[in-house]
Amino acid sequence: MRRRWLLPVAGVAAAAVVAAGIWMLRPDPQAEADAGADAPTPESAEVTVGDLVETARVTGELGYGGSRKLASTLPGTVTWLPGLGEVIGRGGVLLRVDDTPVVLFAGELPAWRAFDEGMSDGADVRQLEENLAALGFFDREPDEEFTSRTASAIEDWQESLGLEETGSIELGRIVFSAGDVRVRALEASVGDASGGAAIEVTGTAREVALDLDPTLSSTAPVGGKVELRLPGGATTTATVQSVGSPVERDDGMGGSAMKLPVRLSLDDPAAAAEFGEVKVTATFSHVLASEVMLVPVTALLAVPGGGSAVDVVTPKGLERVEVELGSFASGMVEIVSGELEAGDRVAVSA
């Protein structure tokens, strides 16, 4: 009796079969008939037409992105710190030194010098004036020149905070940040000398950080949608915000592996409002081919001399049909050509 091996195919789904050592045998239907054997009824699956979808499930960390540390260079003693989880926006107080506020302003450029009349023009001056205007203290078009109007706006701002109205801002009084921040941890304690890192902050938007195998990069295009499973089983969706360059990560078994750092933003942040920093499962999906004929990988058989075949279940028994294969994904294979139709049933290995 001749027998055929399952085809050792390439691709994620086939690799999983090979790796698991599942090499099943199935008798040639014609050889069975020639031998007069009673063929058992095989397990079968339907030939379908649809999308061939590659999927990947990865565990990630739901939290707040952009972790960094903020500090003030003001000399003195830390006399107040915000609470964990507190959100601080433009004009908010980050901490107090000698019972005076260190204030958050919006801007990409960090504070690197004091602001005072006579200083040279610069982008940092424009950034300062934009903040004063947003807070209602500067009524002209912001520019890069520090003028008497800038000084007057600073005095009004200082008065609102109970500071001495000098018209100038010493280095360390304000800290620039690209956006609002959320307090993640306190690096200092009340009573400590100021000058070092005082607060660890993050952004305010919920996001998921995870590492993806580089071979699955096609499942995570920037802007692509991802399903998230939250603690307790609830699901929501997220969008791929960024995919970084490959980095080496600990594989948990004493070795390392290359991974792609991926960040996702939640489409509905309220869906995860009850959770802090927790583990979630992200399911990535990518359509490799649309409206193609599909059969399970476990239906494939090898043909002598090369090629592939499937056994079609007919009223008279199994009929071997040679087929040409396309792409593989998620345990399915695309049939490019062969005498198959949607709705046929093919024998599969258990």
C-alpha positions in Angstrom: 0.0 0.0 0.0 1.5 3.4 -1.0 1.3 6.2 1.5 1.9 9.9 1.1 3.6 12.2 3.6 2.1 15.6 4.5 3.8 18.3 2.5 6.5 20.1 4.5 5.5 23.6 3.5 7.0 27.0 4.2 5.2 29.7 6.2 4.1 30.4 9.7 1.3 27.9 9.9 3.3 25.1 8.2 6.3 25.8 10.4 4.2 25.3 13.5 3.1 21.9 12.2 6.7 20.9 11.5 7.9 22.2 14.8 5.3 20.3 16.7 6.5 17.1 15.0 3.0 16.4 13.5 3.9 14.3 10.4 0.7 12.4 9.6 0.2 9.6 7.0 -2.8 9.1 4.8 -3.3 6.2 2.4 -3.6 6.9 -1.3 -7.3 6.5 -2.0 -6.7 4.7 -5.3 -4.2 2.3 -3.6 -6.9 1.6 -1.0 -9.4 0.8 -3.7 -7.0 -1.4 -5.6 -6.3 -3.4 -2.5 -10.0 -3.8 -1.8 -9.7 -2.1 1.6 -12.6 -0.5 3.4 -11.6 3.1 3.7 -12.6 4.7 7.0 -14.6 7.9 6.8 -11.9 10.7 7.1 -12.2 13.9 9.0 -12.9 16.7 6.5 -13.1 20.4 6.1 -14.9 22.6 3.6 -13.1 24.4 0.8 -13.9 28.1 1.2 -13.4 31.4 -0.6 -12.4 34.4 1.5 -9.5 36.5 2.9 -6.3 34.8 3.9 -5.5 36.6 7.2 -2.2 36.4 9.0 -2.6 37.0 12.8 -0.3 37.4 15.7 -1.1 37.6 19.4 1.4 39.5 21.6 1.3 40.4 25.3 1.9 44.1 26.0 1.8 46.6 28.8 -1.0 49.1 29.0 0.1 52.3 30.6 1.1 55.9 29.8 3.9 56.6 27.3 6.7 59.0 27.2 8.2 58.4 30.7 10.8 61.0 31.7 12.1 62.9 34.7 11.6 66.6 35.4 13.6 68.7 37.8 14.2 72.4 38.7 17.6 74.0 39.0 16.3 76.5 41.5 18.4 76.5 44.7 16.6 75.7 47.9 14.5 73.1 49.6 11.6 71.1 48.1 8.5 72.1 50.2 5.7 70.5 48.1 5.2 67.7 45.6 2.1 66.7 43.6 0.3 63.4 44.1 0.8 60.2 42.1 -1.5 60.1 39.1 -2.0 63.9 39.1 -2.2 65.5 35.7 -0.5 68.8 35.3 -1.0 71.1 32.3 0.3 74.4 31.0 0.5 76.9 33.9 0.2 74.1 36.5 2.6 73.7 39.5 5.1 70.8 39.3 6.6 71.4 42.7 7.4 74.1 45.2 10.9 75.2 46.2 11.2 77.4 49.3 7.4 77.6 49.1 7.5 79.2 45.6 6.0 77.4 42.5 8.0 75.7 39.7 5.6 76.0 36.8 5.0 73.8 33.7 4.9 75.6 30.3 4.3 74.0 26.9 7.1 73.7 24.4 9.6 71.4 22.7 12.7 73.5 23.5 14.0 73.0 27.1 14.7 76.0 29.3 18.4 76.7 29.1 18.8 80.3 30.2 17.0 83.0 32.3 14.6 85.4 30.6 15.4 89.1 31.1 15.5 92.4 29.2 18.7 92.6 27.2 18.8 88.9 26.4 19.5 87.9 22.8 16.6 87.0 20.5 15.7 83.3 20.3 13.1 80.6 19.8 12.9 80.2 23.5 11.6 83.7 23.8 8.9 83.0 21.3 8.0 79.8 23.2 7.8 81.8 26.5 5.5 84.5 24.9 3.3 81.8 23.4 2.7 80.4 26.9 2.1 83.8 28.4 -0.4 84.5 25.6 -2.2 81.2 26.1 -2.5 82.0 29.8 -4.0 85.4 29.1 -1.0 87.6 30.0 0.5 88.6 26.6 -1.7 90.4 24.1 0.7 90.7 21.1 1.9 88.3 18.4 4.6 86.2 20.0 8.1 86.7 18.4 11.7 86.0 19.3 12.5 89.4 20.8 12.3 90.1 24.6 10.8 93.6 24.9 9.2 95.7 27.6 5.8 94.1 26.7 7.3 90.7 27.5 8.5 91.9 30.8 5.1 93.4 31.6 3.4 90.1 30.8 5.8 88.3 33.1 5.0 90.7 35.9 1.3 90.0 35.5 2.0 86.3 35.5 4.2 86.6 38.6 1.5 88.6 40.4 -1.0 85.8 39.7 1.3 83.3 41.4 2.3 85.4 44.4 5.8 85.8 43.2 7.9 89.0 43.3 7.0 91.1 40.2 10.5 91.4 38.6 9.6 91.2 34.9 12.3 88.5 34.5 12.3 84.7 35.0 15.2 83.0 36.6 16.5 79.6 35.3 14.6 76.8 37.0 11.3 78.7 37.6 9.6 77.2 34.6 10.0 73.7 33.0 8.9 73.2 29.3 7.2 70.0 28.2 5.7 69.1 24.8 2.4 68.4 26.4 0.5 67.8 29.7 2.1 65.3 32.1 0.9 62.7 34.5 2.9 62.1 37.7 4.1 58.5 37.7 6.6 58.6 40.6 8.3 61.0 43.0 12.1 61.0 42.8 12.4 63.5 45.7 10.8 64.0 49.1 9.6 67.1 50.8 12.6 68.5 52.7 15.2 67.4 50.1 17.5 69.9 48.5 16.2 70.9 45.0 18.3 70.6 41.9 18.1 66.9 41.1 15.4 65.0 39.3 12.2 65.5 41.4 9.3 63.9 39.5 8.9 61.1 37.0 6.2 61.9 34.5 4.5 60.4 31.5 2.1 61.6 28.9 -1.6 61.6 29.7 -2.8 59.3 26.8 -3.3 55.6 27.4 -1.1 53.4 25.2 0.2 49.9 24.9 3.9 49.1 24.6 4.9 45.7 23.2 7.7 43.9 21.3 6.8 42.2 18.0 8.8 39.5 16.2 10.3 41.2 13.1 8.9 38.4 10.9 5.4 39.6 11.8 6.1 43.3 10.9 3.5 43.1 8.1 0.8 42.6 10.6 1.6 46.0 12.3 1.5 48.8 9.7 1.4 52.3 11.2 -2.3 53.3 11.4 -3.4 49.7 11.4 -6.1 48.5 13.8 -5.4 46.0 16.6 -7.8 44.2 18.9 -7.0 44.4 22.6 -8.1 41.9 25.3 -8.2 43.6 28.7 -8.0 42.0 32.2 -11.4 40.3 32.8 -11.9 39.4 29.2 -13.3 42.7 27.8 -12.1 43.8 24.4 -11.4 47.1 22.7 -9.4 48.4 19.7 -6.2 50.3 19.3 -4.2 51.9 16.5 -0.6 51.3 15.7 1.2 54.6 16.4 4.8 53.7 15.8 7.0 50.8 15.0 10.7 51.2 16.0 13.8 49.7 14.6 14.8 46.2 15.7 16.3 46.0 19.2 17.8 43.1 21.2 15.6 41.9 24.0 16.1 39.2 26.7 14.2 36.1 25.6 13.6 34.9 29.2 15.6 31.8 28.6 19.1 33.2 29.1 19.4 34.4 25.5 18.3 37.3 23.5 16.2 37.9 20.4 15.6 40.8 18.0 12.3 42.5 18.5 10.4 45.5 17.0 9.2 47.9 19.7 5.6 48.8 18.9 3.3 51.5 20.5 -0.5 51.4 20.2 -3.0 54.2 21.2 -6.4 53.2 22.5 -9.3 54.2 20.2 -11.5 54.5 23.2 -9.5 55.4 26.3 -12.6 55.1 28.5 -12.7 51.4 27.8 -9.5 51.0 30.0 -10.2 53.8 32.5 -10.5 51.4 35.4 -7.0 49.9 34.8 -3.6 51.2 35.8 -0.5 49.6 34.3 -1.6 46.1 33.4 -0.8 43.3 30.9 -3.1 43.1 27.8 -3.1 40.8 24.8 -2.9 42.5 21.3 -4.1 40.6 18.3 -2.7 41.9 15.0 -4.3 40.9 11.7 -3.1 41.4 8.1 -4.9 40.4 4.9 -2.4 38.6 2.7 -4.9 37.8 -0.1 -8.5 38.7 -0.7 -11.3 36.5 -2.1 -9.1 33.4 -2.6 -9.8 29.7 -2.3 -8.6 28.3 1.1 -8.1 24.9 2.6 -6.5 23.9 5.9 -2.8 23.2 5.9 -3.6 19.8 7.3 -5.3 18.8 4.1 -2.0 19.0 2.0 -0.3 16.0 0.6 2.9 15.6 -1.4 2.9 14.3 -5.0 5.7 12.1 -6.2 8.2 14.2 -8.2 7.1 17.4 -6.5 3.9 19.3 -6.1 0.9 19.1 -3.8 -2.5 17.5 -3.7 -5.6 17.2 -1.5 -8.1 14.4 -1.1 -11.6 15.5 -2.1 -14.4 13.7 -0.3 -16.9 12.3 -2.9 -19.9 10.0 -2.6 -17.7 7.3 -4.0 -14.8 7.9 -1.6 -11.7 10.1 -1.8 -10.4 11.6 -5.0 -6.9 12.9 -5.1 -6.6 16.3 -6.8 -3.3 18.1 -7.5 -3.2 21.8 -6.6 -0.9 24.8 -6.8 -0.3 26.6 -3.6 -0.1 30.3 -2.8 0.4 32.0 0.6 0.1 30.4 4.1 -1.3 32.0 7.2 -3.1 31.0 10.4 -3.3 27.3 9.5 -4.8 28.0 6.1 -3.3 27.9 2.6 -4.3 29.6 -0.6 -5.1 27.3 -3.6 -4.0 29.0 -6.8 -5.2 26.3 -9.2 -6.6 22.8 -9.1 -10.0 21.1 -9.8 -11.6 22.4 -6.6 -14.7 24.4 -5.9 -16.0 26.3 -2.9 -18.1 23.9 -0.9 -16.1 20.8 -1.7 -14.8 18.9 1.3 -11.2 17.8 1.7 -9.8 15.2 4.0 -7.7 16.6 6.8 -5.3 15.0 9.3 -6.5 14.8 12.8 
